[in-house]
Amino acid sequence: QGQLKIARAAMAARCRLAARFHHIHGANIRLDASHTQATRVESFANGLCFSQEPLAPGQIFLVEIEEKELGWCGHLRVGLTAHDPQSLEVVPEYSLPDLVSLGDTWVFAITRNHNRVVLEGEQVQPRGRPWEPFLLIERVRIPRDTLVGRSRPGRYSHILDELFKTNVLPATARRSRIGVLYAPQPDGTADMHIVINGEDMGPSARGLPASRPLYAVIDVFASTKSVRVIPVDYGFPSLQTLCRLVIQKHIVHRLAIDGLDLPPLLKSSCQHE
């Protein structure tokens, strides 16, 4: 039990430090001062970004879509690479096919629908309830709350109420959260998993070399213009988080939160997280 707590604490510390983009990136990418926001400033390509450090087994690199740009065909692309970004003579223009063609790279194009990977003859597992506190991927246990993107209340928020109550946003929508991780296998390889708004899409690539450093790949491509890294705490959900989940589960309408006798910070958390 003590060793498990130490391992979780070490994972939490590592995740907080690694929740940044690498200083090596595509020619059209601009990072903010904290290296947590990546914006493509022109065109639709040259938007490749990498995690600052290689990921640990089971460590998710999570981003939120902050800004979209109309007029382009295609969306965010995510994956993993065994190439150290500093070893690249030139950052490729595209993740697909340019970076993948270098080998030892696995990238998945996010679409509005049909992101789940199902092998022939495999049964699709039912989606977990959105208020379940943890997402389980093999032996990996991740607090679900941070993984889920939510719409903001506003003038037309009633239209999205069912989406809000079930914590579901379209995969390519603003504020959608998309993450990538790898899960080690008994044969020494690893499976790559994509997580979209708290839902595991299944192994999108198998046979990754788990013994080699693997960096997250985020391609800010086409209609996706800006993304932000979201740090994931692998500890237990806070009391505020648990309270918010219960409140959101039972309210009739998000805007009704304003009339509840709650502390202002909890109200804000319920409305905007």
C-alpha positions as CSV (number, residue, x, y, z in Angstrom):
1,Q,0.0,0.0,0.0
2,G,2.8,2.4,0.9
3,Q,4.7,1.6,-2.3
4,L,1.5,2.2,-4.3
5,K,1.1,5.7,-2.7
6,I,4.7,6.6,-3.5
7,A,4.3,5.4,-7.1
8,R,1.1,7.5,-7.5
9,A,2.8,10.6,-5.9
10,A,5.8,10.2,-8.3
11,M,3.5,9.9,-11.3
12,A,1.6,13.0,-10.2
13,A,4.8,15.0,-9.9
14,R,6.1,13.8,-13.2
15,C,2.8,14.6,-14.9
16,R,2.8,18.1,-13.6
17,L,6.3,18.7,-14.8
18,A,5.7,17.1,-18.2
19,A,2.4,18.9,-19.0
20,R,4.2,21.3,-21.5
21,F,5.1,21.4,-25.1
22,H,8.6,20.8,-26.4
23,H,10.5,23.9,-27.6
24,I,11.0,22.0,-30.9
25,H,7.8,22.4,-33.0
26,G,6.4,23.1,-36.5
27,A,7.3,26.4,-38.3
28,N,3.7,27.8,-38.0
29,I,3.4,27.1,-34.3
30,R,3.7,29.7,-31.6
31,L,3.9,28.7,-27.9
32,D,2.9,30.9,-25.1
33,A,5.4,31.8,-22.3
34,S,4.4,28.7,-20.2
35,H,4.7,26.3,-23.2
36,T,1.2,25.0,-22.4
37,Q,-0.6,26.7,-25.3
38,A,0.2,26.0,-29.0
39,T,-1.4,28.1,-31.7
40,R,-0.9,27.7,-35.5
41,V,-0.5,31.3,-36.7
42,E,-0.9,30.7,-40.5
43,S,-1.8,28.2,-43.2
44,F,-3.2,24.7,-42.2
45,A,0.0,22.7,-41.8
46,N,3.4,22.9,-40.1
47,G,1.6,22.6,-36.8
48,L,3.5,19.7,-35.2
49,C,4.1,19.8,-31.5
50,F,5.6,17.3,-29.0
51,S,5.5,16.7,-25.3
52,Q,8.3,18.3,-23.4
53,E,9.5,14.9,-22.1
54,P,8.9,11.3,-22.9
55,L,5.8,9.9,-21.3
56,A,5.9,7.3,-18.5
57,P,3.8,4.1,-18.9
58,G,0.2,5.0,-18.3
59,Q,0.9,8.8,-18.3
60,I,-1.7,10.7,-20.4
61,F,-0.8,13.8,-22.4
62,L,-4.0,15.7,-22.5
63,V,-4.9,18.8,-24.5
64,E,-8.1,20.9,-24.8
65,I,-9.1,22.4,-28.2
66,E,-9.2,26.2,-27.5
67,E,-9.7,27.7,-30.9
68,K,-11.0,26.5,-34.3
69,E,-10.5,28.0,-37.8
70,L,-13.1,27.7,-40.5
71,G,-12.3,26.9,-44.1
72,W,-10.0,23.9,-43.7
73,C,-10.7,20.2,-44.1
74,G,-9.4,18.0,-41.3
75,H,-8.9,18.2,-37.5
76,L,-6.4,17.5,-34.7
77,R,-4.1,14.5,-35.0
78,V,-2.5,12.9,-32.0
79,G,-0.1,10.0,-31.3
80,L,3.3,8.9,-30.1
81,T,6.8,8.9,-31.5
82,A,10.0,7.2,-30.5
83,H,12.0,10.1,-32.1
84,D,13.5,12.7,-29.8
85,P,12.2,16.0,-31.2
86,Q,15.8,17.4,-30.9
87,S,17.1,14.7,-33.2
88,L,14.9,15.9,-36.1
89,E,16.9,17.9,-38.7
90,V,13.7,19.5,-39.8
91,V,10.3,19.2,-38.2
92,P,8.0,17.6,-40.8
93,E,5.2,19.6,-42.3
94,Y,2.6,16.9,-41.4
95,S,2.3,14.1,-38.9
96,L,0.5,12.1,-41.5
97,P,2.2,11.0,-43.6
98,D,5.5,12.8,-43.2
99,L,6.4,12.1,-39.5
100,V,4.9,8.6,-39.7
101,S,7.0,7.8,-42.8
102,L,10.2,8.3,-40.7
103,G,9.2,5.1,-38.8
104,D,8.6,4.5,-35.1
105,T,5.7,6.9,-35.1
106,W,2.0,6.2,-34.6
107,V,-0.5,9.0,-35.2
108,F,-4.4,8.9,-35.2
109,A,-6.5,11.5,-37.0
110,I,-9.4,12.7,-34.8
111,T,-12.7,13.0,-36.6
112,R,-16.2,14.2,-35.6
113,N,-17.3,10.6,-35.2
114,H,-16.0,7.1,-35.6
115,N,-12.8,7.5,-33.5
116,R,-13.3,4.2,-31.7
117,V,-11.0,1.4,-32.8
118,V,-12.6,-2.0,-32.9
119,L,-10.8,-5.2,-34.0
120,E,-12.6,-7.7,-36.2
121,G,-14.8,-9.9,-34.0
122,E,-14.3,-7.7,-30.9
123,Q,-17.3,-6.4,-28.9
124,V,-17.5,-2.7,-28.2
125,Q,-17.4,-2.1,-24.5
126,P,-20.2,0.0,-23.1
127,R,-19.2,3.6,-22.2
128,G,-18.8,4.2,-18.5
129,R,-21.1,6.5,-16.7
130,P,-19.7,10.1,-16.8
131,W,-19.9,10.4,-13.0
132,E,-17.7,7.4,-12.4
133,P,-14.6,9.0,-10.8
134,F,-11.9,7.0,-12.7
135,L,-11.2,5.8,-16.2
136,L,-9.7,2.3,-16.3
137,I,-7.4,1.3,-19.2
138,E,-5.9,-2.1,-18.4
139,R,-3.9,-1.3,-15.3
140,V,-4.0,2.4,-15.7
141,R,-6.3,4.3,-13.5
142,I,-6.9,8.0,-14.4
143,P,-9.3,10.5,-12.6
144,R,-12.0,10.9,-15.2
145,D,-13.1,14.4,-14.2
146,T,-10.1,16.2,-15.8
147,L,-10.4,14.2,-19.0
148,V,-13.9,15.5,-19.8
149,G,-14.4,18.6,-21.9
150,R,-17.6,20.6,-21.2
151,S,-19.5,23.4,-22.9
152,R,-19.9,26.7,-21.2
153,P,-23.3,28.0,-20.2
154,G,-24.6,30.9,-22.3
155,R,-27.4,32.3,-24.2
156,Y,-28.2,29.1,-26.1
157,S,-26.8,26.7,-23.4
158,H,-30.2,24.9,-23.1
159,I,-29.6,23.4,-26.5
160,L,-26.5,21.6,-25.1
161,D,-28.0,20.6,-21.8
162,E,-28.1,16.9,-22.5
163,L,-24.5,17.0,-23.7
164,F,-23.5,18.8,-20.6
165,K,-25.3,16.4,-18.2
166,T,-23.7,13.4,-19.8
167,N,-20.3,15.2,-20.1
168,V,-20.1,14.7,-23.9
169,L,-18.9,17.1,-26.5
170,P,-18.2,16.3,-30.2
171,A,-14.6,15.1,-30.5
172,T,-13.5,18.0,-32.7
173,A,-15.5,20.8,-30.8
174,R,-14.0,23.7,-28.9
175,R,-13.2,22.6,-25.3
176,S,-13.1,19.0,-26.3
177,R,-10.3,17.2,-24.4
178,I,-8.1,14.6,-26.2
179,G,-5.3,12.6,-24.7
180,V,-2.8,9.9,-25.6
181,L,-1.0,7.3,-23.5
182,Y,0.6,3.9,-23.8
183,A,-0.2,0.8,-21.8
184,P,2.6,-1.8,-21.4
185,Q,1.8,-5.4,-22.4
186,P,3.2,-8.7,-21.0
187,D,5.3,-9.3,-24.2
188,G,7.3,-6.1,-23.6
189,T,5.5,-4.0,-26.2
190,A,2.8,-1.4,-25.6
191,D,-0.6,-0.4,-26.9
192,M,-1.4,3.2,-27.7
193,H,-4.7,4.5,-26.5
194,I,-6.5,7.7,-27.4
195,V,-8.9,9.2,-24.8
196,I,-11.6,11.6,-26.0
197,N,-13.6,13.4,-23.3
198,G,-13.1,10.7,-20.8
199,E,-13.8,7.8,-23.1
200,D,-11.2,5.3,-24.2
201,M,-11.2,4.8,-27.9
202,G,-9.4,1.4,-27.6
203,P,-5.9,0.4,-28.7
204,S,-5.3,2.5,-31.9
205,A,-1.8,1.1,-32.3
206,R,-0.2,-2.1,-31.0
207,G,3.4,-3.3,-30.7
208,L,5.0,0.0,-29.7
209,P,8.5,-0.4,-28.2
210,A,7.8,0.2,-24.5
211,S,11.5,0.1,-23.8
212,R,12.2,3.2,-25.8
213,P,11.3,6.8,-24.8
214,L,8.0,7.8,-26.4
215,Y,7.0,11.4,-26.9
216,A,3.4,12.6,-27.4
217,V,2.7,14.0,-30.8
218,I,0.1,16.8,-31.2
219,D,-0.6,18.0,-34.8
220,V,-2.5,21.3,-34.7
221,F,-3.9,20.7,-38.1
222,A,-6.4,22.3,-40.4
223,S,-9.6,23.4,-38.6
224,T,-7.9,23.0,-35.2
225,K,-6.1,26.3,-34.6
226,S,-5.1,26.3,-30.9
227,V,-4.8,23.8,-28.1
228,R,-3.7,23.9,-24.4
229,V,-2.1,21.2,-22.3
230,I,-4.3,20.2,-19.4
231,P,-2.3,18.8,-16.4
232,V,-3.7,15.6,-14.9
233,D,-3.5,14.8,-11.2
234,Y,-3.4,11.1,-10.6
235,G,-4.4,11.5,-7.0
236,F,-8.0,11.0,-5.6
237,P,-10.7,13.5,-6.7
238,S,-11.0,16.5,-4.4
239,L,-14.1,17.1,-2.3
240,Q,-15.0,20.0,-4.5
241,T,-14.8,17.8,-7.6
242,L,-17.0,15.1,-6.0
243,C,-19.6,17.8,-4.9
244,R,-19.6,19.3,-8.4
245,L,-20.2,15.9,-10.1
246,V,-23.2,15.2,-7.8
247,I,-24.7,18.7,-8.4
248,Q,-24.3,18.4,-12.2
249,K,-25.9,15.0,-12.1
250,H,-29.0,16.3,-10.5
251,I,-29.7,19.8,-11.8
252,V,-32.4,20.3,-14.4
253,H,-30.6,23.1,-16.2
254,R,-27.1,24.5,-15.9
255,L,-28.3,28.0,-15.5
256,A,-30.3,26.9,-12.4
257,I,-27.0,26.7,-10.6
258,D,-27.1,30.4,-10.1
259,G,-30.1,30.0,-7.8
260,L,-28.5,27.4,-5.5
261,D,-27.2,28.4,-2.1
262,L,-23.6,27.4,-2.8
263,P,-20.2,29.1,-2.3
264,P,-19.3,31.3,-5.3
265,L,-16.2,29.2,-6.2
266,L,-18.2,26.0,-6.2
267,K,-20.9,27.6,-8.4
268,S,-18.3,28.7,-10.9
269,S,-16.8,25.2,-10.9
270,C,-20.2,23.6,-11.5
271,Q,-20.9,26.0,-14.4
272,H,-17.6,26.1,-16.2
273,E,-15.8,22.8,-15.5
